[in-house]
Amino acid sequence: MLATLNQWDQDLFLLLNGWHHELVDPVMAFVSEKWVWIPLYAVLLFLIFRKLGWQGTLWTLLAIGVLITMSDQFASGFLKPTVARFRPCRTEALGELVHIVNGHCGGKYGFASSHAANFFALATFMSRFLQKPSWTIALFGAAVLTAYSRVYLGVHYPADVIFGALIGIVFGSLIWYSYARFIGPLLSKPALPPPFSDQNSGS
């Protein structure tokens, strides 16, 4: 069963990774860089400050810091050395079939993707915080694009990024619930929705 699932994952990887073009290569390499998203983080920081002020911003940044640390360490610190699944670009059986951009491959193991885990964790938390459908679409769209770029670049299998995304969503939901339940009442500007409230309509 596991061998069959692994074969399906490799086949899907070869299909997705095989859809490449020299004009798209630098775009995907750019998207995959963590520093590229600094402007987005700056905008989110501004929105947090505008909503909660300095005290609320510090508490929120602390919660996000804990969130990213947990998702990153679970994906990279625990799963990668435990599962020990080689990245596609380091799998000898695939050989020249893997499309690699700029000769970059990353570390030895790839399950699960910390890029996907961290971005989906942030997207889950901030979509609940902002309560705006447009922001939910933008955040998860950016997360999906980043996850796809990892497959395109040949450094992760589809299962790596799918499980990374699930890890991020789980941790993002757990930290959001804890944040809204315990930190929300302490803020000088109580502007947080209940942990499981429906998202409000808006642009």
MDAnalysis code that builds the backbone (N, CA, C; Angstrom):
import MDAnalysis as mda
import numpy as np

u = mda.Universe.empty(609, n_residues=203, atom_resindex=np.repeat(np.arange(203), 3), trajectory=True)
u.add_TopologyAttr("name", ["N", "CA", "C"] * 203)
u.add_TopologyAttr("resid", np.arange(1, 204))
u.add_TopologyAttr("resname", ["MET", "LEU", "ALA", "THR", "LEU", "ASN", "GLN", "TRP", "ASP", "GLN", "ASP", "LEU", "PHE", "LEU", "LEU", "LEU", "ASN", "GLY", "TRP", "HIS", "HIS", "GLU", "LEU", "VAL", "ASP", "PRO", "VAL", "MET", "ALA", "PHE", "VAL", "SER", "GLU", "LYS", "TRP", "VAL", "TRP", "ILE", "PRO", "LEU", "TYR", "ALA", "VAL", "LEU", "LEU", "PHE", "LEU", "ILE", "PHE", "ARG", "LYS", "LEU", "GLY", "TRP", "GLN", "GLY", "THR", "LEU", "TRP", "THR", "LEU", "LEU", "ALA", "ILE", "GLY", "VAL", "LEU", "ILE", "THR", "MET", "SER", "ASP", "GLN", "PHE", "ALA", "SER", "GLY", "PHE", "LEU", "LYS", "PRO", "THR", "VAL", "ALA", "ARG", "PHE", "ARG", "PRO", "CYS", "ARG", "THR", "GLU", "ALA", "LEU", "GLY", "GLU", "LEU", "VAL", "HIS", "ILE", "VAL", "ASN", "GLY", "HIS", "CYS", "GLY", "GLY", "LYS", "TYR", "GLY", "PHE", "ALA", "SER", "SER", "HIS", "ALA", "ALA", "ASN", "PHE", "PHE", "ALA", "LEU", "ALA", "THR", "PHE", "MET", "SER", "ARG", "PHE", "LEU", "GLN", "LYS", "PRO", "SER", "TRP", "THR", "ILE", "ALA", "LEU", "PHE", "GLY", "ALA", "ALA", "VAL", "LEU", "THR", "ALA", "TYR", "SER", "ARG", "VAL", "TYR", "LEU", "GLY", "VAL", "HIS", "TYR", "PRO", "ALA", "ASP", "VAL", "ILE", "PHE", "GLY", "ALA", "LEU", "ILE", "GLY", "ILE", "VAL", "PHE", "GLY", "SER", "LEU", "ILE", "TRP", "TYR", "SER", "TYR", "ALA", "ARG", "PHE", "ILE", "GLY", "PRO", "LEU", "LEU", "SER", "LYS", "PRO", "ALA", "LEU", "PRO", "PRO", "PRO", "PHE", "SER", "ASP", "GLN", "ASN", "SER", "GLY", "SER"])
u.atoms.positions = np.array([
    [0.824, -1.204, 0.000],
    [0.000, 0.000, 0.000],
    [0.865, 1.265, 0.000],
    [1.843, 1.307, 0.904],
    [2.729, 2.464, 0.977],
    [3.529, 2.622, -0.310],
    [3.944, 1.472, -0.869],
    [4.698, 1.521, -2.122],
    [3.838, 2.091, -3.249],
    [2.560, 1.731, -3.245],
    [1.644, 2.245, -4.269],
    [1.441, 3.748, -4.115],
    [1.222, 4.195, -2.870],
    [1.045, 5.624, -2.612],
    [2.291, 6.404, -2.983],
    [3.456, 5.832, -2.676],
    [4.709, 6.490, -3.016],
    [4.871, 6.602, -4.532],
    [4.458, 5.559, -5.246],
    [4.552, 5.586, -6.705],
    [3.610, 6.635, -7.290],
    [2.403, 6.726, -6.742],
    [1.454, 7.748, -7.196],
    [2.021, 9.144, -6.946],
    [2.640, 9.301, -5.798],
    [3.222, 10.608, -5.449],
    [4.353, 10.969, -6.414],
    [5.190, 9.988, -6.736],
    [6.271, 10.235, -7.682],
    [5.730, 10.548, -9.078],
    [4.701, 9.821, -9.477],
    [4.111, 10.061, -10.802],
    [3.508, 11.463, -10.887],
    [2.809, 11.873, -9.829],
    [2.223, 13.213, -9.808],
    [3.320, 14.269, -9.786],
    [4.381, 13.994, -9.049],
    [5.510, 14.931, -9.022],
    [6.100, 15.112, -10.415],
    [6.355, 14.007, -11.100],
    [6.952, 14.081, -12.437],
    [6.038, 14.828, -13.405],
    [4.735, 14.674, -13.216],
    [3.784, 15.390, -14.067],
    [3.857, 16.895, -13.813],
    [3.775, 17.284, -12.539],
    [3.791, 18.708, -12.194],
    [5.151, 19.339, -12.443],
    [6.194, 18.650, -12.034],
    [7.544, 19.171, -12.212],
    [7.921, 19.237, -13.693],
    [7.287, 18.369, -14.488],
    [7.582, 18.357, -15.916],
    [6.967, 19.522, -16.671],
    [5.975, 20.187, -16.060],
    [5.379, 21.372, -16.681],
    [6.223, 22.586, -16.326],
    [7.281, 22.791, -17.045],
    [8.172, 23.919, -16.737],
    [8.554, 24.652, -18.015],
    [8.999, 25.875, -17.834],
    [9.421, 26.704, -18.960],
    [10.519, 27.622, -18.467],
    [11.454, 27.943, -19.339],
    [12.595, 28.771, -18.947],
    [12.178, 30.159, -18.474],
    [11.043, 30.660, -18.938],
    [10.566, 31.969, -18.498],
    [9.906, 31.908, -17.120],
    [9.405, 30.727, -16.769],
    [8.732, 30.554, -15.478],
    [9.726, 30.191, -14.374],
    [10.843, 29.587, -14.744],
    [11.838, 29.153, -13.751],
    [12.220, 30.259, -12.775],
    [12.651, 31.439, -13.233],
    [13.043, 32.490, -12.282],
    [11.880, 32.989, -11.440],
    [10.669, 32.944, -11.998],
    [9.495, 33.375, -11.234],
    [9.271, 32.454, -10.048],
    [9.335, 31.147, -10.287],
    [9.119, 30.183, -9.213],
    [10.254, 30.218, -8.189],
    [11.475, 30.435, -8.669],
    [12.598, 30.566, -7.740],
    [12.411, 31.804, -6.866],
    [11.905, 32.880, -7.457],
    [11.646, 34.121, -6.731],
    [10.559, 33.925, -5.686],
    [9.455, 33.301, -6.092],
    [8.323, 33.071, -5.192],
    [8.728, 32.228, -3.994],
    [9.635, 31.296, -4.215],
    [10.029, 30.357, -3.168],
    [10.948, 30.961, -2.115],
    [11.518, 32.142, -2.404],
    [12.398, 32.805, -1.441],
    [11.570, 33.411, -0.308],
    [11.975, 33.184, 0.930],
    [11.198, 33.673, 2.071],
    [11.196, 35.193, 2.158],
    [12.291, 35.849, 1.800],
    [12.376, 37.303, 1.934],
    [11.448, 38.031, 0.976],
    [11.007, 37.353, -0.078],
    [10.116, 37.963, -1.060],
    [8.806, 38.411, -0.426],
    [8.388, 37.716, 0.618],
    [7.093, 37.977, 1.232],
    [7.159, 39.005, 2.357],
    [8.313, 39.643, 2.549],
    [8.445, 40.666, 3.596],
    [7.428, 41.796, 3.428],
    [7.193, 42.308, 2.195],
    [6.157, 43.349, 2.057],
    [4.784, 42.894, 2.548],
    [4.428, 41.642, 2.283],
    [3.154, 41.118, 2.776],
    [3.145, 41.111, 4.295],
    [4.244, 40.655, 4.907],
    [4.323, 40.636, 6.368],
    [4.206, 42.045, 6.942],
    [4.796, 43.023, 6.257],
    [4.734, 44.412, 6.721],
    [3.294, 44.924, 6.694],
    [2.556, 44.585, 5.635],
    [1.152, 44.993, 5.539],
    [0.333, 44.342, 6.649],
    [0.580, 43.061, 6.898],
    [-0.147, 42.366, 7.967],
    [0.165, 42.988, 9.323],
    [1.420, 43.352, 9.531],
    [1.813, 44.004, 10.781],
    [1.069, 45.330, 10.957],
    [0.974, 46.091, 9.877],
    [0.244, 47.353, 9.926],
    [-1.224, 47.135, 10.265],
    [-1.839, 46.123, 9.675],
    [-3.249, 45.835, 9.943],
    [-3.468, 45.408, 11.390],
    [-2.530, 44.635, 11.919],
    [-2.618, 44.221, 13.325],
    [-2.526, 45.440, 14.237],
    [-1.552, 46.319, 13.950],
    [-1.366, 47.518, 14.786],
    [-2.583, 48.437, 14.703],
    [-3.118, 48.618, 13.508],
    [-4.282, 49.492, 13.341],
    [-5.481, 48.965, 14.116],
    [-5.575, 47.674, 14.227],
    [-6.722, 47.057, 14.899],
    [-6.560, 46.990, 16.413],
    [-5.324, 46.749, 16.877],
    [-5.128, 46.453, 18.300],
    [-4.194, 47.393, 19.039],
    [-3.446, 48.256, 18.344],
    [-2.493, 49.115, 19.036],
    [-1.234, 48.357, 19.432],
    [-0.362, 49.036, 20.188],
    [0.946, 48.451, 20.525],
    [0.831, 47.200, 21.380],
    [0.014, 47.261, 22.423],
    [-0.095, 46.101, 23.322],
    [-0.608, 44.877, 22.569],
    [-1.673, 45.069, 21.817],
    [-2.237, 43.953, 21.065],
    [-1.292, 43.434, 20.008],
    [-0.525, 44.346, 19.392],
    [0.439, 43.934, 18.370],
    [1.523, 43.050, 18.969],
    [2.018, 43.427, 20.139],
    [3.071, 42.625, 20.784],
    [2.552, 41.230, 21.143],
    [1.348, 41.166, 21.679],
    [0.761, 39.867, 22.009],
    [0.549, 39.027, 20.754],
    [0.098, 39.685, 19.693],
    [-0.171, 38.963, 18.449],
    [1.113, 38.452, 17.822],
    [2.167, 39.279, 17.820],
    [3.454, 38.843, 17.276],
    [4.021, 37.687, 18.090],
    [3.804, 37.718, 19.396],
    [4.251, 36.607, 20.237],
    [3.528, 35.326, 19.840],
    [2.212, 35.420, 19.627],
    [1.438, 34.242, 19.229],
    [1.895, 33.718, 17.867],
    [2.150, 34.633, 16.927],
    [2.610, 34.217, 15.594],
    [3.994, 33.597, 15.679],
    [4.856, 34.161, 16.531],
    [6.197, 33.594, 16.712],
    [6.140, 32.170, 17.232],
    [5.275, 31.936, 18.214],
    [5.085, 30.581, 18.749],
    [4.540, 29.665, 17.662],
    [3.590, 30.180, 16.888],
    [2.968, 29.394, 15.823],
    [3.986, 28.941, 14.779],
    [4.780, 29.868, 14.268],
    [5.751, 29.527, 13.233],
    [6.827, 28.584, 13.771],
    [7.231, 28.817, 15.014],
    [8.225, 27.936, 15.622],
    [7.695, 26.506, 15.725],
    [6.462, 26.372, 16.161],
    [5.870, 25.039, 16.318],
    [5.711, 24.333, 14.973],
    [5.171, 25.033, 13.984],
    [4.954, 24.394, 12.682],
    [6.279, 24.056, 12.008],
    [7.247, 24.959, 12.115],
    [8.542, 24.729, 11.484],
    [9.295, 23.577, 12.136],
    [9.293, 23.554, 13.462],
    [10.016, 22.502, 14.166],
    [9.352, 21.137, 13.995],
    [8.024, 21.116, 13.913],
    [7.350, 19.836, 13.713],
    [7.656, 19.287, 12.322],
    [7.640, 20.182, 11.320],
    [7.892, 19.741, 9.946],
    [9.356, 19.414, 9.717],
    [10.241, 20.337, 10.103],
    [11.674, 20.162, 9.813],
    [12.442, 19.474, 10.925],
    [12.140, 19.870, 12.163],
    [12.896, 19.319, 13.284],
    [12.496, 17.905, 13.662],
    [11.227, 17.557, 13.447],
    [10.746, 16.223, 13.841],
    [10.506, 15.305, 12.650],
    [9.636, 15.717, 11.721],
    [9.240, 14.818, 10.644],
    [10.372, 14.507, 9.660],
    [11.125, 15.507, 9.246],
    [12.154, 15.252, 8.227],
    [13.171, 14.206, 8.673],
    [13.773, 14.332, 9.864],
    [14.725, 13.288, 10.268],
    [14.051, 11.976, 10.669],
    [12.789, 12.035, 11.075],
    [12.089, 10.820, 11.498],
    [11.644, 9.989, 10.295],
    [10.986, 10.646, 9.337],
    [10.524, 9.952, 8.129],
    [11.684, 9.655, 7.192],
    [12.641, 10.602, 7.118],
    [13.870, 10.433, 6.312],
    [13.560, 10.097, 4.851],
    [12.666, 10.854, 4.255],
    [12.339, 10.664, 2.848],
    [13.149, 11.647, 2.005],
    [13.930, 11.115, 1.088],
    [14.781, 11.967, 0.274],
    [13.952, 12.904, -0.610],
    [14.474, 14.095, -0.822],
    [13.848, 15.020, -1.752],
    [13.907, 14.422, -3.162],
    [13.000, 14.841, -4.048],
    [13.047, 14.328, -5.428],
    [14.397, 14.573, -6.092],
    [14.948, 15.761, -5.862],
    [16.222, 16.106, -6.486],
    [17.390, 15.322, -5.912],
    [17.149, 14.571, -4.852],
    [18.192, 13.721, -4.260],
    [17.836, 12.238, -4.363],
    [16.824, 11.921, -5.147],
    [16.397, 10.535, -5.350],
    [17.049, 9.996, -6.610],
    [17.982, 9.074, -6.445],
    [18.754, 8.563, -7.585],
    [17.863, 7.904, -8.630],
    [16.775, 7.270, -8.201],
    [15.906, 6.560, -9.135],
    [15.262, 7.500, -10.154],
    [15.087, 8.769, -9.775],
    [14.470, 9.727, -10.688],
    [15.485, 10.347, -11.643],
    [16.717, 10.416, -11.176],
    [17.815, 10.870, -12.030],
    [17.542, 12.176, -12.752],
    [17.742, 12.156, -14.078],
    [17.622, 13.350, -14.900],
    [16.174, 13.753, -15.162],
    [15.221, 12.995, -14.647],
    [13.814, 13.321, -14.867],
    [13.381, 14.544, -14.072],
    [14.126, 14.878, -13.019],
    [13.759, 15.997, -12.153],
    [14.276, 17.309, -12.730],
    [13.372, 18.267, -12.852],
    [13.747, 19.608, -13.301],
    [14.157, 20.436, -12.087],
    [15.418, 20.849, -12.028],
    [15.955, 21.629, -10.922],
    [16.344, 23.006, -11.452],
    [16.014, 24.039, -10.706],
    [16.304, 25.413, -11.112],
    [17.528, 25.929, -10.366],
    [18.461, 26.484, -11.096],
    [19.681, 27.086, -10.538],
    [20.526, 26.102, -9.721],
    [20.335, 24.821, -9.972],
    [21.126, 23.812, -9.276],
    [20.842, 23.710, -7.791],
    [19.756, 24.322, -7.325],
    [19.442, 24.307, -5.887],
    [18.566, 23.117, -5.538],
    [18.961, 22.392, -4.487],
    [18.191, 21.218, -4.076],
    [17.769, 21.281, -2.607],
    [18.525, 21.922, -1.760],
    [18.172, 21.976, -0.340],
    [18.756, 20.811, 0.434],
    [18.248, 20.599, 1.644],
    [18.758, 19.535, 2.504],
    [18.430, 18.148, 1.979],
    [18.853, 17.142, 2.729],
    [18.698, 15.762, 2.276],
    [17.241, 15.323, 2.229],
    [16.477, 15.638, 3.285],
    [15.117, 15.123, 3.401],
    [14.069, 16.202, 3.119],
    [12.877, 15.758, 2.644],
    [11.866, 16.725, 2.248],
    [10.500, 16.588, 2.884],
    [10.233, 15.514, 3.622],
    [8.909, 15.332, 4.220],
    [8.938, 15.720, 5.700],
    [8.192, 16.770, 6.084],
    [7.233, 17.528, 5.273],
    [7.806, 18.911, 4.966],
    [7.185, 19.616, 4.031],
    [7.670, 20.924, 3.619],
    [7.426, 21.972, 4.698],
    [8.512, 22.563, 5.207],
    [8.365, 23.623, 6.206],
    [7.881, 24.915, 5.552],
    [8.218, 25.132, 4.270],
    [7.681, 26.284, 3.552],
    [6.154, 26.244, 3.584],
    [5.589, 25.106, 3.215],
    [4.136, 24.957, 3.191],
    [3.551, 25.044, 4.596],
    [4.178, 24.371, 5.548],
    [3.669, 24.374, 6.919],
    [3.618, 25.786, 7.488],
    [4.689, 26.543, 7.319],
    [4.754, 27.879, 7.901],
    [3.789, 28.853, 7.226],
    [3.718, 28.792, 5.896],
    [2.857, 29.735, 5.187],
    [1.385, 29.423, 5.449],
    [1.008, 28.159, 5.464],
    [-0.381, 27.808, 5.743],
    [-0.740, 28.082, 7.202],
    [0.219, 27.955, 8.103],
    [-0.027, 28.290, 9.504],
    [-0.348, 29.776, 9.637],
    [0.477, 30.615, 9.001],
    [0.248, 32.060, 9.047],
    [-1.071, 32.422, 8.363],
    [-1.346, 31.809, 7.212],
    [-2.576, 32.100, 6.486],
    [-3.808, 31.738, 7.312],
    [-3.756, 30.599, 7.994],
    [-4.886, 30.166, 8.821],
    [-5.119, 31.132, 9.968],
    [-4.040, 31.489, 10.664],
    [-4.154, 32.398, 11.812],
    [-4.642, 33.774, 11.388],
    [-4.007, 34.361, 10.362],
    [-4.323, 35.725, 9.961],
    [-5.687, 35.824, 9.272],
    [-6.115, 34.781, 8.598],
    [-7.450, 34.824, 7.991],
    [-8.520, 34.879, 9.072],
    [-8.290, 34.190, 10.181],
    [-9.217, 34.252, 11.307],
    [-9.140, 35.612, 11.996],
    [-7.953, 36.168, 12.066],
    [-7.768, 37.472, 12.710],
    [-8.432, 38.583, 11.911],
    [-8.209, 38.596, 10.591],
    [-8.698, 39.686, 9.753],
    [-10.180, 39.565, 9.422],
    [-10.691, 38.327, 9.349],
    [-12.119, 38.109, 9.096],
    [-12.600, 38.786, 7.817],
    [-11.781, 38.771, 6.767],
    [-12.147, 39.351, 5.484],
    [-11.961, 38.287, 4.396],
    [-13.002, 37.973, 3.634],
    [-12.867, 36.975, 2.566],
    [-11.753, 37.283, 1.580],
    [-11.569, 38.565, 1.256],
    [-10.520, 38.930, 0.295],
    [-9.141, 38.587, 0.829],
    [-8.932, 38.826, 2.120],
    [-7.648, 38.484, 2.725],
    [-7.466, 36.973, 2.843],
    [-8.544, 36.274, 3.123],
    [-8.472, 34.809, 3.183],
    [-8.026, 34.244, 1.844],
    [-8.625, 34.750, 0.756],
    [-8.268, 34.293, -0.586],
    [-6.819, 34.644, -0.903],
    [-6.411, 35.873, -0.557],
    [-5.050, 36.315, -0.861],
    [-4.007, 35.502, -0.088],
    [-4.260, 35.279, 1.192],
    [-3.292, 34.570, 2.030],
    [-3.156, 33.104, 1.621],
    [-4.286, 32.447, 1.421],
    [-4.216, 31.043, 1.030],
    [-3.754, 30.896, -0.416],
    [-4.048, 31.894, -1.251],
    [-3.524, 31.876, -2.615],
    [-2.011, 31.942, -2.624],
    [-1.455, 32.826, -1.782],
    [0.002, 32.939, -1.678],
    [0.604, 31.658, -1.118],
    [-0.087, 31.039, -0.163],
    [0.398, 29.785, 0.428],
    [0.419, 28.670, -0.605],
    [-0.639, 28.574, -1.406],
    [-0.709, 27.549, -2.453],
    [0.373, 27.770, -3.495],
    [0.581, 29.030, -3.890],
    [1.614, 29.349, -4.871],
    [2.992, 28.962, -4.364],
    [3.266, 29.271, -3.101],
    [4.553, 28.907, -2.514],
    [4.727, 27.391, -2.468],
    [3.676, 26.679, -2.071],
    [3.740, 25.219, -2.007],
    [3.988, 24.636, -3.394],
    [3.277, 25.149, -4.386],
    [3.459, 24.648, -5.756],
    [4.874, 24.921, -6.258],
    [5.418, 26.080, -5.889],
    [6.772, 26.414, -6.344],
    [7.796, 25.402, -5.856],
    [7.553, 24.803, -4.700],
    [8.494, 23.822, -4.157],
    [8.507, 22.550, -4.999],
    [7.335, 22.180, -5.538],
    [7.264, 21.025, -6.431],
    [7.878, 21.385, -7.777],
    [7.560, 22.568, -8.274],
    [8.090, 23.030, -9.556],
    [9.620, 23.035, -9.546],
    [10.199, 23.451, -8.429],
    [11.655, 23.556, -8.320],
    [12.329, 22.204, -8.095],
    [11.530, 21.156, -7.891],
    [12.087, 19.812, -7.745],
    [12.584, 19.469, -6.367],
    [12.217, 20.279, -5.353],
    [12.741, 20.032, -4.005],
    [11.743, 19.320, -3.092],
    [10.487, 19.178, -3.549],
    [9.480, 18.492, -2.741],
    [8.528, 17.696, -3.622],
    [8.068, 16.567, -3.091],
    [6.985, 15.819, -3.705],
    [5.654, 16.495, -3.344],
    [4.591, 16.227, -4.115],
    [3.276, 16.776, -3.752],
    [2.854, 16.418, -2.327],
    [3.108, 15.183, -1.896],
    [2.729, 14.780, -0.541],
    [3.463, 15.605, 0.509],
    [4.692, 16.010, 0.214],
    [5.453, 16.826, 1.160],
    [4.741, 18.139, 1.446],
    [4.264, 18.796, 0.383],
    [3.630, 20.097, 0.565],
    [2.191, 19.947, 1.055],
    [1.515, 18.867, 0.664],
    [0.152, 18.651, 1.147],
    [0.147, 18.429, 2.655],
    [1.038, 17.554, 3.133],
    [1.107, 17.321, 4.575],
    [1.643, 18.551, 5.299],
    [2.547, 19.283, 4.673],
    [3.012, 20.531, 5.259],
    [1.867, 21.516, 5.426],
    [1.014, 21.611, 4.414],
    [-0.152, 22.503, 4.484],
    [-1.086, 22.078, 5.609],
    [-1.342, 20.773, 5.733],
    [-2.218, 20.279, 6.795],
    [-1.637, 20.578, 8.175],
    [-0.335, 20.430, 8.312],
    [0.331, 20.758, 9.574],
    [0.118, 22.225, 9.907],
    [0.312, 23.085, 8.911],
    [0.131, 24.511, 9.135],
    [-1.293, 24.865, 9.519],
    [-2.261, 24.258, 8.860],
    [-3.665, 24.539, 9.159],
    [-4.021, 24.093, 10.573],
    [-3.523, 22.927, 10.973],
    [-3.804, 22.424, 12.322],
    [-3.194, 23.328, 13.382],
    [-1.913, 23.653, 13.244],
    [-1.266, 24.519, 14.233],
    [-1.848, 25.925, 14.197],
    [-2.148, 26.424, 12.996],
    [-2.747, 27.743, 12.894],
    [-4.086, 27.816, 13.605],
    [-4.890, 26.769, 13.476],
    [-6.194, 26.728, 14.140],
    [-6.051, 26.625, 15.654],
    [-5.124, 25.788, 16.105],
    [-4.919, 25.611, 17.549],
    [-4.414, 26.887, 18.211],
    [-3.434, 27.529, 17.589],
    [-2.882, 28.758, 18.167],
    [-3.907, 29.883, 18.091],
    [-4.684, 29.941, 17.003],
    [-5.727, 30.964, 16.931],
    [-6.747, 30.786, 18.055],
    [-7.172, 29.561, 18.267],
    [-8.155, 29.312, 19.318],
    [-7.600, 29.738, 20.682],
    [-6.352, 29.366, 20.970],
    [-5.736, 29.730, 22.252],
    [-5.592, 31.245, 22.376],
    [-5.190, 31.872, 21.287],
    [-4.994, 33.327, 21.268],
    [-6.321, 34.061, 21.509],
    [-7.354, 33.681, 20.766],
    [-8.649, 34.345, 20.903],
    [-9.304, 34.058, 22.248],
    [-9.053, 32.870, 22.765],
    [-9.687, 32.462, 24.032],
    [-9.005, 33.087, 25.241],
    [-7.675, 33.144, 25.245],
    [-6.971, 33.568, 26.447],
    [-6.331, 34.953, 26.347],
    [-5.853, 35.327, 25.173],
    [-5.199, 36.630, 25.026],
    [-6.200, 37.713, 24.662],
    [-7.188, 37.365, 23.851],
    [-8.182, 38.345, 23.424],
    [-8.774, 39.163, 24.556],
    [-9.229, 38.527, 25.656],
    [-9.823, 39.297, 26.759],
    [-8.844, 40.248, 27.454],
    [-7.528, 40.042, 27.270],
    [-6.539, 40.891, 27.936],
    [-6.224, 42.168, 27.161],
    [-6.626, 42.229, 25.911],
    [-6.262, 43.354, 25.067],
    [-7.041, 44.601, 25.435],
    [-6.340, 45.746, 25.303],
    [-6.975, 47.024, 25.637],
    [-8.050, 47.399, 24.642],
    [-7.938, 46.849, 23.412],
    [-8.951, 47.075, 22.383],
    [-9.538, 45.720, 21.995],
    [-10.541, 45.251, 22.716],
    [-11.110, 43.925, 22.417],
    [-11.790, 43.907, 21.059],
    [-11.040, 43.558, 20.023],
    [-11.575, 43.586, 18.661],
    [-11.523, 42.222, 18.003],
    [-11.354, 41.174, 18.796],
    [-11.235, 39.844, 18.227],
    [-12.582, 39.139, 18.205],
    [-12.861, 38.374, 17.153],
    [-14.093, 37.588, 17.112],
    [-13.947, 36.368, 18.010],
    [-15.065, 35.749, 18.409],
    [-14.979, 34.497, 19.167],
    [-14.203, 33.459, 18.370],
    [-13.553, 32.496, 19.055],
    [-12.682, 31.523, 18.365],
    [-13.324, 30.794, 17.192],
    [-14.617, 30.447, 17.295],
    [-15.247, 29.672, 16.245],
    [-16.373, 30.427, 15.553],
    [-16.324, 31.756, 15.574],
    [-17.377, 32.530, 14.929],
    [-17.253, 32.459, 13.430],
    [-18.366, 32.670, 12.722],
    [-18.334, 32.731, 11.260],
    [-17.651, 34.008, 10.832],
    [-16.971, 33.964, 9.683],
    [-16.300, 35.149, 9.181],
    [-17.346, 36.163, 8.759],
    [-17.039, 37.446, 9.068],
    [-17.925, 38.526, 8.657],
    [-17.764, 38.789, 7.171],
    [-18.791, 39.319, 6.562],
    [-18.685, 39.683, 5.145],
    [-17.885, 40.951, 5.028],
    [-17.222, 41.115, 3.898],
    [-16.425, 42.307, 3.649],
    [-15.542, 42.099, 2.472],
    [-14.860, 43.174, 2.059],
    [-13.997, 43.085, 0.893],
    [-12.621, 42.654, 1.280],
])
